[in-house]
Amino acid sequence: MILDFEPGDKVVNPANKSWGIGQVQSIINGKVTVNFENVGKKVININNIELKKINNE
């Protein structure tokens, strides 16, 4: 699987919109570490949880 995320990207978790907007911190072996505004840092297994990149421009 090719991940379309880079550190600094803004993302949301559609299944948990209450987490708010997150910023990708790192991507290692299919796991994306994201710092969400409402719940803090989460390590997401991209095979199990979908993240959507957003443009915050």
N, CA, C and O atoms as a Maestro MAE file, in Angstrom:
{
 s_m_m2io_version
 :::
 2.0.0
}

f_m_ct {
 s_m_title
 :::
 protein
 m_atom[228] {
  # First column is atom index #
  i_m_mmod_type
  r_m_x_coord
  r_m_y_coord
  r_m_z_coord
  i_m_residue_number
  s_m_chain_name
  s_m_pdb_residue_name
  s_m_pdb_atom_name
  i_m_atomic_number
  :::
  1 25 0.845 -1.189 0.000 1 A "MET " " N  " 7
  2 3 0.000 0.000 0.000 1 A "MET " " CA " 6
  3 2 0.885 1.246 0.000 1 A "MET " " C  " 6
  4 15 1.836 1.333 0.777 1 A "MET " " O  " 8
  5 25 0.584 2.180 -0.844 2 A "ILE " " N  " 7
  6 3 1.317 3.446 -0.902 2 A "ILE " " CA " 6
  7 2 0.543 4.475 -0.081 2 A "ILE " " C  " 6
  8 15 -0.631 4.741 -0.338 2 A "ILE " " O  " 8
  9 25 1.215 5.037 0.894 3 A "LEU " " N  " 7
  10 3 0.571 6.035 1.736 3 A "LEU " " CA " 6
  11 2 0.759 7.408 1.130 3 A "LEU " " C  " 6
  12 15 1.858 7.785 0.722 3 A "LEU " " O  " 8
  13 25 -0.323 8.140 1.080 4 A "ASP " " N  " 7
  14 3 -0.295 9.468 0.474 4 A "ASP " " CA " 6
  15 2 -0.236 10.542 1.556 4 A "ASP " " C  " 6
  16 15 -0.902 11.573 1.454 4 A "ASP " " O  " 8
  17 25 0.560 10.296 2.587 5 A "PHE " " N  " 7
  18 3 0.687 11.243 3.686 5 A "PHE " " CA " 6
  19 2 2.151 11.611 3.872 5 A "PHE " " C  " 6
  20 15 3.046 10.802 3.627 5 A "PHE " " O  " 8
  21 25 2.377 12.831 4.304 6 A "GLU " " N  " 7
  22 3 3.711 13.304 4.655 6 A "GLU " " CA " 6
  23 2 3.598 14.048 5.981 6 A "GLU " " C  " 6
  24 15 2.543 14.602 6.290 6 A "GLU " " O  " 8
  25 25 4.667 14.066 6.765 7 A "PRO " " N  " 7
  26 3 4.626 14.862 8.000 7 A "PRO " " CA " 6
  27 2 4.208 16.301 7.697 7 A "PRO " " C  " 6
  28 15 4.686 16.928 6.751 7 A "PRO " " O  " 8
  29 25 3.306 16.795 8.527 8 A "GLY " " N  " 7
  30 3 2.783 18.155 8.339 8 A "GLY " " CA " 6
  31 2 1.422 18.190 7.681 8 A "GLY " " C  " 6
  32 15 0.715 19.193 7.772 8 A "GLY " " O  " 8
  33 25 1.036 17.085 7.004 9 A "ASP " " N  " 7
  34 3 -0.289 17.043 6.373 9 A "ASP " " CA " 6
  35 2 -1.382 17.127 7.429 9 A "ASP " " C  " 6
  36 15 -1.243 16.600 8.532 9 A "ASP " " O  " 8
  37 25 -2.467 17.797 7.073 10 A "LYS " " N  " 7
  38 3 -3.646 17.871 7.936 10 A "LYS " " CA " 6
  39 2 -4.614 16.771 7.519 10 A "LYS " " C  " 6
  40 15 -4.875 16.577 6.332 10 A "LYS " " O  " 8
  41 25 -5.151 16.045 8.518 11 A "VAL " " N  " 7
  42 3 -6.045 14.920 8.244 11 A "VAL " " CA " 6
  43 2 -7.209 14.918 9.226 11 A "VAL " " C  " 6
  44 15 -7.172 15.571 10.269 11 A "VAL " " O  " 8
  45 25 -8.247 14.162 8.862 12 A "VAL " " N  " 7
  46 3 -9.350 13.873 9.775 12 A "VAL " " CA " 6
  47 2 -9.613 12.379 9.720 12 A "VAL " " C  " 6
  48 15 -9.299 11.713 8.733 12 A "VAL " " O  " 8
  49 25 -10.194 11.864 10.793 13 A "ASN " " N  " 7
  50 3 -10.639 10.478 10.843 13 A "ASN " " CA " 6
  51 2 -12.158 10.510 10.684 13 A "ASN " " C  " 6
  52 15 -12.865 10.874 11.623 13 A "ASN " " O  " 8
  53 25 -12.672 10.131 9.503 14 A "PRO " " N  " 7
  54 3 -14.116 10.232 9.263 14 A "PRO " " CA " 6
  55 2 -14.962 9.438 10.263 14 A "PRO " " C  " 6
  56 15 -16.111 9.796 10.523 14 A "PRO " " O  " 8
  57 25 -14.403 8.365 10.822 15 A "ALA " " N  " 7
  58 3 -15.157 7.558 11.783 15 A "ALA " " CA " 6
  59 2 -15.182 8.199 13.170 15 A "ALA " " C  " 6
  60 15 -16.012 7.834 14.003 15 A "ALA " " O  " 8
  61 25 -14.287 9.146 13.424 16 A "ASN " " N  " 7
  62 3 -14.211 9.829 14.719 16 A "ASN " " CA " 6
  63 2 -14.018 11.320 14.502 16 A "ASN " " C  " 6
  64 15 -12.977 11.881 14.843 16 A "ASN " " O  " 8
  65 25 -15.027 11.949 13.933 17 A "LYS " " N  " 7
  66 3 -14.910 13.376 13.619 17 A "LYS " " CA " 6
  67 2 -14.709 14.232 14.858 17 A "LYS " " C  " 6
  68 15 -14.194 15.346 14.762 17 A "LYS " " O  " 8
  69 25 -15.110 13.726 16.025 18 A "SER " " N  " 7
  70 3 -14.940 14.484 17.263 18 A "SER " " CA " 6
  71 2 -13.469 14.648 17.637 18 A "SER " " C  " 6
  72 15 -13.141 15.489 18.473 18 A "SER " " O  " 8
  73 25 -12.567 13.850 17.026 19 A "TRP " " N  " 7
  74 3 -11.142 14.005 17.291 19 A "TRP " " CA " 6
  75 2 -10.635 15.339 16.764 19 A "TRP " " C  " 6
  76 15 -9.623 15.856 17.238 19 A "TRP " " O  " 8
  77 25 -11.337 15.894 15.787 20 A "GLY " " N  " 7
  78 3 -10.927 17.168 15.203 20 A "GLY " " CA " 6
  79 2 -9.877 16.971 14.118 20 A "GLY " " C  " 6
  80 15 -9.655 15.860 13.637 20 A "GLY " " O  " 8
  81 25 -9.243 18.063 13.748 21 A "ILE " " N  " 7
  82 3 -8.214 18.036 12.714 21 A "ILE " " CA " 6
  83 2 -6.910 17.578 13.343 21 A "ILE " " C  " 6
  84 15 -6.543 18.004 14.438 21 A "ILE " " O  " 8
  85 25 -6.217 16.698 12.625 22 A "GLY " " N  " 7
  86 3 -4.936 16.215 13.105 22 A "GLY " " CA " 6
  87 2 -3.824 16.583 12.150 22 A "GLY " " C  " 6
  88 15 -4.055 16.826 10.966 22 A "GLY " " O  " 8
  89 25 -2.611 16.620 12.680 23 A "GLN " " N  " 7
  90 3 -1.432 16.870 11.860 23 A "GLN " " CA " 6
  91 2 -0.539 15.638 11.927 23 A "GLN " " C  " 6
  92 15 -0.176 15.167 13.005 23 A "GLN " " O  " 8
  93 25 -0.190 15.122 10.733 24 A "VAL " " N  " 7
  94 3 0.672 13.946 10.647 24 A "VAL " " CA " 6
  95 2 2.044 14.297 11.208 24 A "VAL " " C  " 6
  96 15 2.651 15.297 10.825 24 A "VAL " " O  " 8
  97 25 2.527 13.443 12.136 25 A "GLN " " N  " 7
  98 3 3.841 13.631 12.732 25 A "GLN " " CA " 6
  99 2 4.882 12.733 12.066 25 A "GLN " " C  " 6
  100 15 5.989 13.174 11.758 25 A "GLN " " O  " 8
  101 25 4.512 11.454 11.845 26 A "SER " " N  " 7
  102 3 5.449 10.510 11.229 26 A "SER " " CA " 6
  103 2 4.687 9.356 10.608 26 A "SER " " C  " 6
  104 15 3.527 9.106 10.937 26 A "SER " " O  " 8
  105 25 5.361 8.653 9.698 27 A "ILE " " N  " 7
  106 3 4.813 7.466 9.040 27 A "ILE " " CA " 6
  107 2 5.900 6.400 9.089 27 A "ILE " " C  " 6
  108 15 6.966 6.568 8.497 27 A "ILE " " O  " 8
  109 25 5.630 5.299 9.798 28 A "ILE " " N  " 7
  110 3 6.609 4.214 9.930 28 A "ILE " " CA " 6
  111 2 5.883 2.882 9.803 28 A "ILE " " C  " 6
  112 15 4.984 2.584 10.588 28 A "ILE " " O  " 8
  113 25 6.275 2.079 8.808 29 A "ASN " " N  " 7
  114 3 5.747 0.719 8.633 29 A "ASN " " CA " 6
  115 2 4.223 0.654 8.652 29 A "ASN " " C  " 6
  116 15 3.648 -0.190 9.340 29 A "ASN " " O  " 8
  117 25 3.562 1.539 7.899 30 A "GLY " " N  " 7
  118 3 2.107 1.500 7.801 30 A "GLY " " CA " 6
  119 2 1.379 2.112 8.978 30 A "GLY " " C  " 6
  120 15 0.150 2.079 9.035 30 A "GLY " " O  " 8
  121 25 2.124 2.669 9.917 31 A "LYS " " N  " 7
  122 3 1.500 3.342 11.063 31 A "LYS " " CA " 6
  123 2 1.773 4.836 10.957 31 A "LYS " " C  " 6
  124 15 2.909 5.269 10.765 31 A "LYS " " O  " 8
  125 25 0.710 5.603 11.086 32 A "VAL " " N  " 7
  126 3 0.790 7.054 10.970 32 A "VAL " " CA " 6
  127 2 0.540 7.654 12.350 32 A "VAL " " C  " 6
  128 15 -0.510 7.418 12.947 32 A "VAL " " O  " 8
  129 25 1.490 8.421 12.855 33 A "THR " " N  " 7
  130 3 1.309 9.117 14.127 33 A "THR " " CA " 6
  131 2 0.737 10.494 13.825 33 A "THR " " C  " 6
  132 15 1.313 11.280 13.072 33 A "THR " " O  " 8
  133 25 -0.424 10.764 14.438 34 A "VAL " " N  " 7
  134 3 -1.145 12.003 14.179 34 A "VAL " " CA " 6
  135 2 -1.437 12.697 15.507 34 A "VAL " " C  " 6
  136 15 -1.859 12.053 16.468 34 A "VAL " " O  " 8
  137 25 -1.216 13.991 15.559 35 A "ASN " " N  " 7
  138 3 -1.564 14.784 16.738 35 A "ASN " " CA " 6
  139 2 -2.891 15.488 16.452 35 A "ASN " " C  " 6
  140 15 -2.943 16.455 15.692 35 A "ASN " " O  " 8
  141 25 -3.974 14.983 17.078 36 A "PHE " " N  " 7
  142 3 -5.312 15.538 16.866 36 A "PHE " " CA " 6
  143 2 -5.596 16.652 17.873 36 A "PHE " " C  " 6
  144 15 -5.147 16.594 19.018 36 A "PHE " " O  " 8
  145 25 -6.350 17.670 17.434 37 A "GLU " " N  " 7
  146 3 -6.606 18.829 18.279 37 A "GLU " " CA " 6
  147 2 -7.425 18.506 19.527 37 A "GLU " " C  " 6
  148 15 -7.255 19.168 20.551 37 A "GLU " " O  " 8
  149 25 -8.309 17.505 19.471 38 A "ASN " " N  " 7
  150 3 -9.193 17.230 20.614 38 A "ASN " " CA " 6
  151 2 -8.793 16.032 21.458 38 A "ASN " " C  " 6
  152 15 -9.229 15.919 22.603 38 A "ASN " " O  " 8
  153 25 -7.961 15.120 20.913 39 A "VAL " " N  " 7
  154 3 -7.621 13.901 21.665 39 A "VAL " " CA " 6
  155 2 -6.126 13.660 21.768 39 A "VAL " " C  " 6
  156 15 -5.700 12.661 22.347 39 A "VAL " " O  " 8
  157 25 -5.328 14.553 21.221 40 A "GLY " " N  " 7
  158 3 -3.882 14.397 21.326 40 A "GLY " " CA " 6
  159 2 -3.324 13.418 20.311 40 A "GLY " " C  " 6
  160 15 -3.891 13.215 19.238 40 A "GLY " " O  " 8
  161 25 -2.203 12.818 20.671 41 A "LYS " " N  " 7
  162 3 -1.457 11.977 19.741 41 A "LYS " " CA " 6
  163 2 -2.064 10.578 19.651 41 A "LYS " " C  " 6
  164 15 -2.346 9.942 20.667 41 A "LYS " " O  " 8
  165 25 -2.259 10.113 18.418 42 A "LYS " " N  " 7
  166 3 -2.767 8.764 18.148 42 A "LYS " " CA " 6
  167 2 -1.861 8.109 17.117 42 A "LYS " " C  " 6
  168 15 -1.413 8.754 16.169 42 A "LYS " " O  " 8
  169 25 -1.595 6.813 17.313 43 A "VAL " " N  " 7
  170 3 -0.868 6.038 16.309 43 A "VAL " " CA " 6
  171 2 -1.913 5.226 15.559 43 A "VAL " " C  " 6
  172 15 -2.584 4.373 16.139 43 A "VAL " " O  " 8
  173 25 -2.045 5.496 14.261 44 A "ILE " " N  " 7
  174 3 -3.100 4.923 13.426 44 A "ILE " " CA " 6
  175 2 -2.505 3.850 12.528 44 A "ILE " " C  " 6
  176 15 -1.557 4.108 11.787 44 A "ILE " " O  " 8
  177 25 -3.070 2.629 12.596 45 A "ASN " " N  " 7
  178 3 -2.711 1.591 11.627 45 A "ASN " " CA " 6
  179 2 -3.556 1.856 10.387 45 A "ASN " " C  " 6
  180 15 -4.773 1.671 10.402 45 A "ASN " " O  " 8
  181 25 -2.903 2.287 9.325 46 A "ILE " " N  " 7
  182 3 -3.614 2.735 8.127 46 A "ILE " " CA " 6
  183 2 -4.373 1.596 7.444 46 A "ILE " " C  " 6
  184 15 -5.242 1.844 6.608 46 A "ILE " " O  " 8
  185 25 -4.046 0.343 7.798 47 A "ASN " " N  " 7
  186 3 -4.780 -0.801 7.251 47 A "ASN " " CA " 6
  187 2 -6.133 -0.974 7.936 47 A "ASN " " C  " 6
  188 15 -7.023 -1.620 7.383 47 A "ASN " " O  " 8
  189 25 -6.300 -0.409 9.128 48 A "ASN " " N  " 7
  190 3 -7.526 -0.584 9.902 48 A "ASN " " CA " 6
  191 2 -8.378 0.677 9.997 48 A "ASN " " C  " 6
  192 15 -9.596 0.590 10.156 48 A "ASN " " O  " 8
  193 25 -7.758 1.831 9.901 49 A "ILE " " N  " 7
  194 3 -8.468 3.096 10.084 49 A "ILE " " CA " 6
  195 2 -8.175 4.009 8.903 49 A "ILE " " C  " 6
  196 15 -7.022 4.219 8.526 49 A "ILE " " O  " 8
  197 25 -9.243 4.544 8.332 50 A "GLU " " N  " 7
  198 3 -9.095 5.436 7.187 50 A "GLU " " CA " 6
  199 2 -8.879 6.870 7.653 50 A "GLU " " C  " 6
  200 15 -9.597 7.375 8.515 50 A "GLU " " O  " 8
  201 25 -7.885 7.505 7.071 51 A "LEU " " N  " 7
  202 3 -7.670 8.936 7.302 51 A "LEU " " CA " 6
  203 2 -7.918 9.671 5.988 51 A "LEU " " C  " 6
  204 15 -7.604 9.157 4.915 51 A "LEU " " O  " 8
  205 25 -8.469 10.848 6.073 52 A "LYS " " N  " 7
  206 3 -8.676 11.686 4.882 52 A "LYS " " CA " 6
  207 2 -7.823 12.932 5.017 52 A "LYS " " C  " 6
  208 15 -7.870 13.635 6.027 52 A "LYS " " O  " 8
  209 25 -7.046 13.191 3.980 53 A "LYS " " N  " 7
  210 3 -6.223 14.401 3.957 53 A "LYS " " CA " 6
  211 2 -7.134 15.581 3.627 53 A "LYS " " C  " 6
  212 15 -8.038 15.473 2.799 53 A "LYS " " O  " 8
  213 25 -6.882 16.694 4.283 54 A "ILE " " N  " 7
  214 3 -7.660 17.897 4.010 54 A "ILE " " CA " 6
  215 2 -6.719 19.007 3.607 54 A "ILE " " C  " 6
  216 15 -5.542 19.010 3.968 54 A "ILE " " O  " 8
  217 25 -7.251 19.944 2.858 55 A "ASN " " N  " 7
  218 3 -6.498 21.139 2.474 55 A "ASN " " CA " 6
  219 2 -6.953 22.252 3.398 55 A "ASN " " C  " 6
  220 15 -8.117 22.654 3.382 55 A "ASN " " O  " 8
  221 25 -6.039 22.737 4.190 56 A "ASN " " N  " 7
  222 3 -6.367 23.788 5.152 56 A "ASN " " CA " 6
  223 2 -5.740 25.095 4.693 56 A "ASN " " C  " 6
  224 15 -5.121 25.808 5.484 56 A "ASN " " O  " 8
  225 25 -5.900 25.401 3.426 57 A "GLU " " N  " 7
  226 3 -5.245 26.562 2.841 57 A "GLU " " CA " 6
  227 2 -6.226 27.711 2.760 57 A "GLU " " C  " 6
  228 15 -5.872 28.793 2.293 57 A "GLU " " O  " 8
  :::
 }
 m_bond[227] {
  # First column is bond index #
  i_m_from
  i_m_to
  i_m_order
  :::
  1 1 2 1
  2 2 3 1
  3 3 4 2
  4 3 5 1
  5 5 6 1
  6 6 7 1
  7 7 8 2
  8 7 9 1
  9 9 10 1
  10 10 11 1
  11 11 12 2
  12 11 13 1
  13 13 14 1
  14 14 15 1
  15 15 16 2
  16 15 17 1
  17 17 18 1
  18 18 19 1
  19 19 20 2
  20 19 21 1
  21 21 22 1
  22 22 23 1
  23 23 24 2
  24 23 25 1
  25 25 26 1
  26 26 27 1
  27 27 28 2
  28 27 29 1
  29 29 30 1
  30 30 31 1
  31 31 32 2
  32 31 33 1
  33 33 34 1
  34 34 35 1
  35 35 36 2
  36 35 37 1
  37 37 38 1
  38 38 39 1
  39 39 40 2
  40 39 41 1
  41 41 42 1
  42 42 43 1
  43 43 44 2
  44 43 45 1
  45 45 46 1
  46 46 47 1
  47 47 48 2
  48 47 49 1
  49 49 50 1
  50 50 51 1
  51 51 52 2
  52 51 53 1
  53 53 54 1
  54 54 55 1
  55 55 56 2
  56 55 57 1
  57 57 58 1
  58 58 59 1
  59 59 60 2
  60 59 61 1
  61 61 62 1
  62 62 63 1
  63 63 64 2
  64 63 65 1
  65 65 66 1
  66 66 67 1
  67 67 68 2
  68 67 69 1
  69 69 70 1
  70 70 71 1
  71 71 72 2
  72 71 73 1
  73 73 74 1
  74 74 75 1
  75 75 76 2
  76 75 77 1
  77 77 78 1
  78 78 79 1
  79 79 80 2
  80 79 81 1
  81 81 82 1
  82 82 83 1
  83 83 84 2
  84 83 85 1
  85 85 86 1
  86 86 87 1
  87 87 88 2
  88 87 89 1
  89 89 90 1
  90 90 91 1
  91 91 92 2
  92 91 93 1
  93 93 94 1
  94 94 95 1
  95 95 96 2
  96 95 97 1
  97 97 98 1
  98 98 99 1
  99 99 100 2
  100 99 101 1
  101 101 102 1
  102 102 103 1
  103 103 104 2
  104 103 105 1
  105 105 106 1
  106 106 107 1
  107 107 108 2
  108 107 109 1
  109 109 110 1
  110 110 111 1
  111 111 112 2
  112 111 113 1
  113 113 114 1
  114 114 115 1
  115 115 116 2
  116 115 117 1
  117 117 118 1
  118 118 119 1
  119 119 120 2
  120 119 121 1
  121 121 122 1
  122 122 123 1
  123 123 124 2
  124 123 125 1
  125 125 126 1
  126 126 127 1
  127 127 128 2
  128 127 129 1
  129 129 130 1
  130 130 131 1
  131 131 132 2
  132 131 133 1
  133 133 134 1
  134 134 135 1
  135 135 136 2
  136 135 137 1
  137 137 138 1
  138 138 139 1
  139 139 140 2
  140 139 141 1
  141 141 142 1
  142 142 143 1
  143 143 144 2
  144 143 145 1
  145 145 146 1
  146 146 147 1
  147 147 148 2
  148 147 149 1
  149 149 150 1
  150 150 151 1
  151 151 152 2
  152 151 153 1
  153 153 154 1
  154 154 155 1
  155 155 156 2
  156 155 157 1
  157 157 158 1
  158 158 159 1
  159 159 160 2
  160 159 161 1
  161 161 162 1
  162 162 163 1
  163 163 164 2
  164 163 165 1
  165 165 166 1
  166 166 167 1
  167 167 168 2
  168 167 169 1
  169 169 170 1
  170 170 171 1
  171 171 172 2
  172 171 173 1
  173 173 174 1
  174 174 175 1
  175 175 176 2
  176 175 177 1
  177 177 178 1
  178 178 179 1
  179 179 180 2
  180 179 181 1
  181 181 182 1
  182 182 183 1
  183 183 184 2
  184 183 185 1
  185 185 186 1
  186 186 187 1
  187 187 188 2
  188 187 189 1
  189 189 190 1
  190 190 191 1
  191 191 192 2
  192 191 193 1
  193 193 194 1
  194 194 195 1
  195 195 196 2
  196 195 197 1
  197 197 198 1
  198 198 199 1
  199 199 200 2
  200 199 201 1
  201 201 202 1
  202 202 203 1
  203 203 204 2
  204 203 205 1
  205 205 206 1
  206 206 207 1
  207 207 208 2
  208 207 209 1
  209 209 210 1
  210 210 211 1
  211 211 212 2
  212 211 213 1
  213 213 214 1
  214 214 215 1
  215 215 216 2
  216 215 217 1
  217 217 218 1
  218 218 219 1
  219 219 220 2
  220 219 221 1
  221 221 222 1
  222 222 223 1
  223 223 224 2
  224 223 225 1
  225 225 226 1
  226 226 227 1
  227 227 228 2
  :::
 }
}
